[in-house]
Structure formats: C-alpha cells, structure tokens
Amino acid sequence: MQNDSQRSHPVRMIAIDMDGTLLGTDGHVSARNLAALQAAEGAGVEIVVATGRRHSYAMRQLRGLGLRDENVLISSNGTVTRTIGAALLERNQMQIETSRWLCGHIDEFRNALVITFDTVGTDGEDARGSLVVEHLEELNGSIGKWMAANEPYIAQVAPIERSLEGEAPIQMMLCGTIERMRRAEARLLEHPGVSAVGVNPQEHTASEVALHRTEYPERDLSIVDILPAGCSKGAALLRLATKRGVRATEILAIGDNWNDVSMLEMAGHKVLMGNAPDDLKQTAVERGWFVGRRHDEDGVAEAIEAVLAETLSRTT
C-alpha cells in the first residue's frame, strides 16, 4: 500500500472521512471497520474523524461506537474541531459582512443555500437555527433525506440575510445537480476573494472564503461548501498534528471525495476509496496515491490493517 519512502515513516495518526468512507451504504460503521479502529487505538495510533458534516450530525453515527471522549472530530470540512466529548478545540467563523455579500453574489442559487451556525452545547447537540434556509422546495428535492433528518435544527428565514444579524456563521452550503453546482462554483470564483480548495486550487492573495466541492455522480448530486478562508480538512488536521507532535509523514488519511483532497495531499500515507468519483481516481493514479476498496467492502479496515501489519513487521 505504501512506496519505499512511505515505509520509512510509521503511522501515528489516522484521519478518516465519514460518508462514503467510514460509513457503509447503510449509513453505519461495519463490524470490521470498527474492529480496525479499535486495533489501531490499541496499537497507540490516534484516530481522528474528519468530515463535511457538522459536529452534532456526525455524532449521530459516532456515538455508541466506543470511541474515547478525547478522540478528535474535525467537522464542517475543517471549520470546527472538537473532541468526541464536545470539548471545543478550534472554531473558525466567516465575517458577517462577507456572508451578507455572498448571499447577494449567488442570488441565482439562493434557493439551494443553507447557512450553518455553531450552536453545539456541552452535550454535543445543536439547537434549532443551527441551519438556516430561505427556500425549502429545491433543497427537499436535492437532499430530501438530509433535510428530513435535520428538520429539528432548520429555521426558515426570508430574506436569509436576516439570520446574519447576530452570531457569525461557520459555513454556507449550496446543494443541487452536478451541472448546476459547477455553475454556482464558477459564479463564486468570479470574485478574487473566493478561492477553490482541492487539486490545483486557485490562489488568491486576498481570499476571504474557500470553496470545497463534493460530488456523488450516481445521484447527480453536488455540494459546494463555502468556508472561511484557510479552512480545510487538511489544514485542521495539520494544526492538530503539530500540537500532538506528529509529523505529516506519520499520518494516514483515508477519503473518497474532492473535499478530502486537502488532507490526502498533506498526509504521508494516503488511501482513496474505490467508490470515489472516476475523475478523482484518475487524479489519484496520476499522483501515485493508493486506491483502495470501496466503502461497502470495508476499504477503511483494509487500509488500517495494512498499516498495522507494516508496523508489526518492523517490530518482529
């Protein structure tokens, strides 16, 4: 799974995406994946979950797995970092004026817009108003299951700018068909204050916000996350690793989509899931990344087992 240079650096931290990676098609962690996580922790490797989900929504699947309260959950694509026990480690918020400007800049797409606020309490739960929308119909059509699951947290506010009169948001999100969201991304990138995160990011010296794209071709669904500048899974993971005294070369990153690219790029060991979009798998092949098994084939477990076997071979 690793080339010779990677083998020279043992893994001390494993960062794992959730949807399409750790979670199977049923939305749960398989017994084999869970056993692999436990084996890694038993071997002294720190497990970090890095997801596009906000903290409380991620905890729906993570709660009850037996992960330690001290384990770290990087949520909202790197905007917020908390422990599984809900202790806040880091939070980045968008400037309110920038958020208001964005609502007007993407006016054509505001019926596909969700604004996220960090209202997580000490119990790890959110409150209604942590998610704000102006229109329901378009979002119910594109992400209906997500809307239903998050109904207790959604507030409908018109115009949506009214939600920006108090606390600053951590994230804005556009959801729709792949073609429409690529147009939305292009519209956003017309402004020099907006930069794209991923393979071949556009560099802007005065960047105010960063875009992260996630695509699900089989569902013709794309999500464009709009985050404070400098926020990404990779950036948050690197800051955490630095605090832990872990080098990037000692990190295994496992992901399946474009919003995982930043952490795959910075990690010394990288595994892209076999269910990743075809164009991303092609990029992985070109860059020499390992393409593993699918999320419904316990691809996470296979990747972790390989790393642990390599570690064991060093000590025997």
Disulfide bonds with the S-S distance in Angstrom:
none
